[in-house]
Amino acid sequence: MSDEGQPLKPEHVFKKVVWRSTLEMSESMEHATTWSITGIAAIVGLFISNLDSVGKLVRPEGLRWSLIFFTASLVVGALSKQFGMAVMKGIAMVEKIEGILSSEQGQALMNQMSTPLPKLMDEIAEPFWWPLSMMMRKEGEKGMKDYLSADKRFITLFCVQMLLVNLHGLFTAIGLVVIAASIVA
């Protein structure tokens, strides 16, 4: 069922409150990932800068595989941070727009608009390059039919962020286990 032209329902508001409260965890995960990326990068830098010394303590194949896992962890962690930033900045932008539009001046502005919403969405997306312009048009169409589409998109990004954070931790743990198991007795 389409929300287009319908008033915002109490159920919409309740879902928004619950979902946005959950999304606040994204920022904490993003900050924690910053610290773990920094630590892993320090370990990799230490290993590489002291390769001769480390090579005497750790078998070469173990060192190689641990560096591969640490590098994978860094890449996945960096992607996780980007998803976290997208969630936090996206929610901030949506809340700012909602605040403006719910004010008296925002309501007056909306009442004075003469451009139909689909055309306005096209005009808003127009200056952006492809594929961003196409995505903006598509999301604008979704937003007209489903008032919660932006929140649902942020939930999807949050779920991807959470998956990437877990992969980041898994790759780090595997790298540490490989190093520990490769220590020459």
C-alpha positions in Angstrom: 0.0 0.0 0.0 1.3 3.4 -0.9 1.7 6.2 1.6 1.5 8.9 -1.1 -0.8 11.7 -0.2 -1.6 10.1 3.2 -0.9 11.7 6.6 2.0 10.2 8.7 0.6 7.5 10.9 1.5 6.8 14.5 3.0 3.5 13.4 5.3 5.3 11.1 6.6 7.5 13.9 7.0 4.6 16.3 9.0 2.6 13.7 11.2 5.6 13.0 11.9 6.1 16.8 12.8 2.4 17.2 14.9 2.1 14.1 16.8 5.4 14.6 17.5 4.4 18.2 19.0 1.2 16.9 21.0 3.0 14.3 22.8 5.1 16.9 25.0 2.0 17.5 26.5 2.6 14.1 28.6 5.5 15.4 30.0 3.4 18.3 30.9 0.6 15.9 32.5 3.1 13.5 34.7 4.6 16.3 35.7 1.1 17.6 36.7 0.1 14.1 38.9 3.2 13.8 40.8 2.1 16.9 41.1 -1.6 15.7 42.2 -0.5 12.2 44.9 1.7 13.8 46.1 -1.2 15.9 46.2 -3.6 13.1 48.0 -1.1 10.8 50.6 -0.7 13.6 51.1 -4.5 13.9 51.5 -4.8 10.1 53.9 -1.9 10.1 55.9 -3.4 12.9 56.1 -6.8 11.2 57.1 -5.2 7.8 59.7 -2.8 9.3 61.2 -5.7 11.4 60.9 -8.4 8.8 64.3 -9.9 9.5 63.8 -10.1 13.3 60.2 -11.4 12.9 61.4 -13.9 10.3 63.6 -15.6 12.9 60.7 -16.1 15.3 57.9 -16.9 12.8 57.8 -19.3 9.9 57.7 -17.5 6.5 54.4 -19.0 5.4 52.8 -18.0 8.8 54.0 -14.5 8.5 52.8 -14.3 4.9 49.3 -15.6 5.7 49.0 -13.4 8.8 49.8 -10.3 6.7 47.2 -11.4 4.1 44.6 -11.7 6.9 45.6 -8.4 8.5 45.4 -6.7 5.1 42.0 -8.2 4.4 40.9 -7.0 7.9 42.1 -3.5 7.1 40.2 -3.3 3.8 37.0 -4.7 5.3 37.4 -2.4 8.3 37.8 0.7 6.1 34.6 -0.4 4.2 32.8 -0.8 7.5 33.8 2.8 8.5 32.4 4.1 5.2 29.1 2.4 5.8 29.0 3.7 9.3 29.7 7.2 8.2 27.0 6.9 5.5 24.4 5.8 8.1 25.3 8.6 10.6 25.5 11.4 8.0 22.4 10.1 6.2 20.3 10.1 9.4 21.6 13.6 10.4 20.6 14.9 6.9 17.1 13.3 7.0 16.5 14.6 10.6 17.6 18.1 9.5 15.3 18.1 6.5 12.4 16.7 8.6 13.1 19.5 11.1 12.9 22.2 8.4 9.8 20.8 6.8 7.9 20.3 10.0 8.5 24.0 11.0 5.9 26.7 10.1 8.2 28.1 7.4 8.7 24.6 6.0 5.0 23.9 5.9 4.4 27.3 4.2 7.1 26.5 1.7 5.6 23.1 0.9 2.1 24.6 0.5 3.5 27.2 -2.0 5.2 24.6 -4.2 3.6 24.3 -7.6 5.9 21.6 -9.2 4.5 18.1 -8.9 6.7 15.9 -6.7 7.9 13.5 -9.4 9.1 16.4 -11.5 10.7 18.0 -8.4 12.5 14.7 -7.7 13.9 14.7 -11.2 15.0 18.3 -10.9 16.8 17.6 -7.5 18.6 14.6 -9.0 19.5 16.3 -12.3 22.9 17.9 -11.4 24.3 14.7 -9.9 26.3 12.4 -12.1 25.2 8.9 -13.0 24.8 6.5 -11.1 24.0 8.9 -8.2 21.4 10.8 -10.2 19.6 7.5 -11.0 19.8 6.4 -7.4 18.4 9.7 -6.2 15.4 9.5 -8.6 14.7 5.9 -7.6 14.9 6.7 -3.9 12.8 9.8 -4.4 10.1 7.6 -6.0 10.3 5.1 -3.1 10.0 8.0 -0.6 6.8 9.2 -2.2 5.3 5.7 -1.8 6.8 4.7 1.5 7.5 7.4 4.1 9.9 5.0 5.9 12.0 4.2 2.8 15.0 6.3 3.9 15.0 4.7 7.3 14.8 1.2 5.7 17.8 2.1 3.5 19.8 3.1 6.6 18.8 -0.2 8.3 20.2 -2.0 5.3 23.4 0.0 5.4 23.7 -0.7 9.2 23.3 -4.4 8.6 26.1 -4.4 6.0 28.2 -2.4 8.4 27.6 -4.9 11.1 28.5 -7.8 8.8 31.7 -6.0 7.8 32.7 -5.2 11.4 32.3 -9.0 12.2 34.4 -9.9 9.2 37.0 -7.3 10.2 37.2 -8.9 13.7 37.3 -12.5 12.2 40.2 -11.7 9.8 42.1 -10.0 12.6 41.6 -13.0 14.9 42.7 -15.5 12.2 45.8 -13.4 11.5 46.7 -13.4 15.2 46.1 -17.2 15.5 48.2 -17.8 12.3 51.1 -15.8 13.8 50.8 -17.6 17.2 50.7 -21.0 15.5 53.7 -20.1 13.3 56.1 -19.2 16.1 59.2 -21.3 15.8 59.7 -23.3 19.0 
